Amino acid sequence: MTLRGRVAIVTGAGGGLGAVYAQALAAEGASVIVVDIDPRGADATAEQIRRTGGVADSHHADLTKEDDVDRLVSSTVTTFGRIDILVNNAGGALPDSVSSLEDITVDHWRRTLEMNLTSAFLCCRAVAPHMKRQRYGKIVNVSSRSARSTGWFSQVSPAYVCAKSGVLALTRHVAKELGPYGINVNCLVPGFTISGPKLQQAWDRMTDEERETMIKLTPLRRLPSPHELANVVVFLCSDASSYITGAAIDVNGGSFMG
């Protein structure tokens, strides 16, 4: 297995794509710390990994809070002795997401940036000293197809677009700063993926025209499966990607070609 002996933190892994990423890393031999603001979700993912023969611990944290992030990293190092992989998947759109600039409150704006961008920044900052000391590390930040262009579909909040665009910029900066220490930092940029109840509801809320347009604008003419995204995460966390850093890997069926 390509990740045997590696220790991975996966945030937002209590369900949806984060759970799929955590399970995929564990299947390749990594010991996985499943992190989520929902303790029941984190516990469920960790238990699923253990039932299939993997090694996993669960950790409850609000990753917009500096103290929670510091406790997560300290606990991981105490338990496993090292941190090799960080997948910054936590984030998403707020339940009251609005798509009009004039309807967005300052609170909505701040919370969206904290969930998606501040959390990634805090986690990168916290693991950096440990990875630098090891002179080895893999960081995968998760952005969104929505960060690549406006108007992907009408329900997207400008705050979400800006936050996920910030994740792209954060990736480039951290890759440049940590590269001399043997640390690879890359960004997964997934297309719309039905991977849990929230995204299923978002798909269902779209008009028939919006769904048809999304598929028509995708050369492969379909949505991805969660495992097609997880395969890329595993690649970026493995030594097979040893000379890739600062890259944004678009996994969107060709709907954006940069």
C-alpha positions in Angstrom: 0.0 0.0 0.0 1.4 3.4 -1.1 0.8 5.2 2.2 1.9 2.6 4.7 3.4 4.2 7.8 2.1 7.7 7.0 -0.1 9.7 9.4 -2.9 11.7 7.8 -5.3 14.4 9.1 -8.4 14.8 7.0 -10.7 17.7 8.0 -14.4 17.8 7.4 -14.4 14.0 7.2 -17.5 13.2 9.2 -19.4 12.6 6.0 -19.6 13.4 2.3 -16.4 13.7 0.3 -14.2 14.1 3.4 -15.3 10.6 4.6 -14.5 9.2 1.2 -11.0 10.8 1.2 -10.3 9.5 4.7 -11.4 6.0 3.7 -9.3 6.1 0.6 -6.1 7.1 2.4 -6.7 4.5 5.1 -7.2 1.8 2.4 -3.7 2.7 1.1 -2.2 2.2 4.6 -2.3 5.6 6.2 -3.3 6.1 9.9 -6.1 8.6 9.6 -7.3 11.3 12.1 -10.9 12.0 11.1 -11.7 15.6 12.0 -15.2 17.2 12.0 -17.2 19.7 13.9 -19.8 16.9 14.2 -18.4 14.4 16.7 -20.9 11.7 15.7 -19.9 12.0 12.0 -16.2 11.8 12.9 -16.8 8.8 15.1 -18.8 7.1 12.4 -16.2 7.5 9.7 -13.4 6.4 12.0 -15.4 3.3 13.0 -16.0 2.5 9.3 -12.3 2.6 8.6 -11.5 0.4 11.6 -14.2 -2.1 10.5 -12.4 -2.5 7.2 -9.0 -3.1 8.8 -7.7 0.4 8.8 -6.2 2.6 11.6 -8.2 5.7 12.5 -9.0 8.1 15.4 -11.7 10.6 15.5 -11.3 14.2 16.6 -14.0 16.9 17.2 -12.9 20.4 16.4 -14.1 23.8 15.2 -11.3 24.5 12.7 -12.1 28.2 12.6 -10.8 28.4 16.2 -7.0 28.6 16.7 -7.1 26.7 20.0 -9.0 23.8 18.5 -6.6 23.5 15.6 -3.6 23.6 18.0 -5.2 20.8 20.1 -5.8 18.7 17.0 -2.2 18.9 15.9 -0.8 18.4 19.4 -3.0 15.3 19.9 -2.0 13.8 16.6 1.7 14.2 17.3 1.3 12.8 20.9 -0.6 9.7 19.6 1.2 9.0 16.3 4.5 10.8 16.7 4.3 12.6 13.4 2.1 14.3 10.7 2.8 13.4 7.1 -0.4 14.4 5.4 -3.0 17.1 5.8 -6.2 17.2 3.6 -8.0 20.5 4.2 -11.4 19.5 3.1 -13.5 21.3 5.8 -15.8 24.0 4.6 -18.8 24.3 2.3 -21.7 26.7 1.8 -23.8 27.9 4.7 -27.4 26.6 4.9 -28.7 30.1 4.3 -26.5 30.6 1.3 -27.5 33.5 -0.9 -26.4 34.3 -4.4 -27.0 38.0 -4.6 -24.3 40.5 -3.5 -26.9 42.8 -2.1 -28.5 40.0 0.1 -25.2 38.9 1.7 -24.8 40.0 5.3 -21.4 40.8 6.7 -21.9 37.8 9.1 -22.6 35.5 6.2 -19.5 36.7 4.4 -17.2 36.3 7.5 -18.6 32.9 8.4 -18.1 31.6 4.9 -14.5 32.8 4.7 -13.8 31.4 8.2 -15.2 27.9 7.3 -13.4 27.6 4.0 -10.3 29.8 4.0 -9.4 30.6 7.6 -9.7 26.9 8.6 -7.3 25.9 5.9 -4.8 28.6 6.8 -4.9 27.6 10.5 -4.3 23.9 9.7 -1.5 24.6 7.3 0.2 26.9 9.8 -0.2 24.4 12.6 1.3 21.4 10.8 4.1 23.3 9.1 6.6 23.1 12.0 6.2 19.4 12.3 6.5 18.7 8.5 9.5 21.1 8.3 11.2 19.2 11.1 10.6 15.9 9.2 11.6 17.5 5.9 8.6 15.8 4.5 4.9 16.5 4.1 1.9 16.4 1.8 -0.8 19.1 2.0 -3.9 19.0 -0.2 -6.2 21.9 0.0 -9.7 21.5 -1.4 -11.1 24.4 -3.5 -14.1 24.2 -5.9 -15.0 24.5 -9.6 -16.9 27.6 -8.5 -13.6 29.4 -7.9 -12.6 29.0 -11.5 -15.4 31.2 -13.0 -18.5 33.0 -12.1 -22.0 31.8 -12.9 -21.3 28.1 -12.7 -24.8 27.8 -11.3 -27.2 30.3 -9.7 -27.1 29.0 -6.1 -23.5 29.8 -5.5 -22.8 32.5 -3.0 -20.2 35.1 -3.9 -18.7 34.7 -0.5 -18.2 31.0 -1.2 -16.6 31.7 -4.6 -14.2 34.2 -3.0 -13.3 31.9 -0.1 -12.5 29.0 -2.5 -10.5 31.3 -4.7 -8.5 32.3 -1.7 -7.7 28.6 -1.1 -6.1 28.5 -4.5 -3.9 31.5 -3.6 -3.1 30.1 -0.2 -1.9 26.9 -1.8 0.5 28.7 -4.1 2.0 30.7 -1.2 2.4 27.8 1.1 3.9 25.6 -1.6 6.5 28.3 -2.3 7.4 28.7 1.4 7.5 25.1 2.4 8.9 23.6 -0.8 12.6 23.9 0.4 11.7 21.6 3.3 10.5 18.8 1.0 6.8 19.6 1.5 4.4 19.3 -1.4 1.4 21.6 -1.3 -1.3 21.2 -3.9 -5.0 22.0 -4.5 -7.8 19.7 -5.6 -10.4 21.6 -7.6 -13.5 19.4 -7.9 -16.5 19.8 -10.0 -20.0 19.5 -8.5 -20.2 16.1 -6.9 -23.2 14.5 -5.3 -21.6 13.1 -2.2 -24.1 13.5 0.6 -27.6 14.8 1.6 -26.6 18.5 1.3 -25.3 18.3 -2.2 -28.1 16.0 -3.2 -30.5 18.7 -2.0 -28.5 21.4 -3.9 -28.8 19.3 -7.1 -32.5 18.8 -6.5 -33.1 22.5 -6.0 -31.6 23.3 -9.4 -34.0 23.8 -12.3 -34.0 21.2 -15.1 -32.4 23.9 -17.3 -29.5 24.4 -14.8 -28.8 20.7 -14.5 -28.9 20.2 -18.3 -26.6 23.2 -18.7 -24.1 21.9 -16.2 -23.9 18.5 -17.9 -23.7 20.1 -21.4 -20.8 22.3 -20.3 -19.0 19.2 -19.1 -17.2 17.5 -22.0 -17.5 14.1 -20.3 -21.3 14.7 -20.0 -21.7 13.5 -16.5 -21.0 14.3 -12.8 -18.0 12.6 -11.1 -18.2 9.9 -8.6 -16.7 10.6 -5.2 -14.1 7.9 -5.7 -12.8 9.7 -8.9 -11.9 12.7 -6.6 -10.5 10.4 -3.9 -8.2 8.8 -6.4 -6.6 12.2 -7.1 -6.2 12.9 -3.3 -4.4 9.6 -2.8 -2.1 10.4 -5.7 -1.3 13.9 -4.3 -0.6 12.4 -0.9 1.7 9.7 -2.2 5.3 9.8 -3.4 4.0 9.3 -6.9 3.4 13.1 -6.9 6.9 13.9 -5.5 7.7 16.6 -8.1 4.3 18.3 -8.1 3.7 21.3 -5.9 1.8 24.6 -6.1 -0.6 22.9 -8.6 -4.3 23.2 -8.8 -5.6 19.9 -10.1 -9.0 20.3 -11.8 -11.2 17.2 -11.6 -14.3 18.4 -13.4 -14.8 16.4 -16.5 -13.3 19.2 -18.6 -15.9 21.9 -17.6 -12.9 24.2 -16.9 -9.7 23.9 -18.8 -7.1 26.4 -17.5 
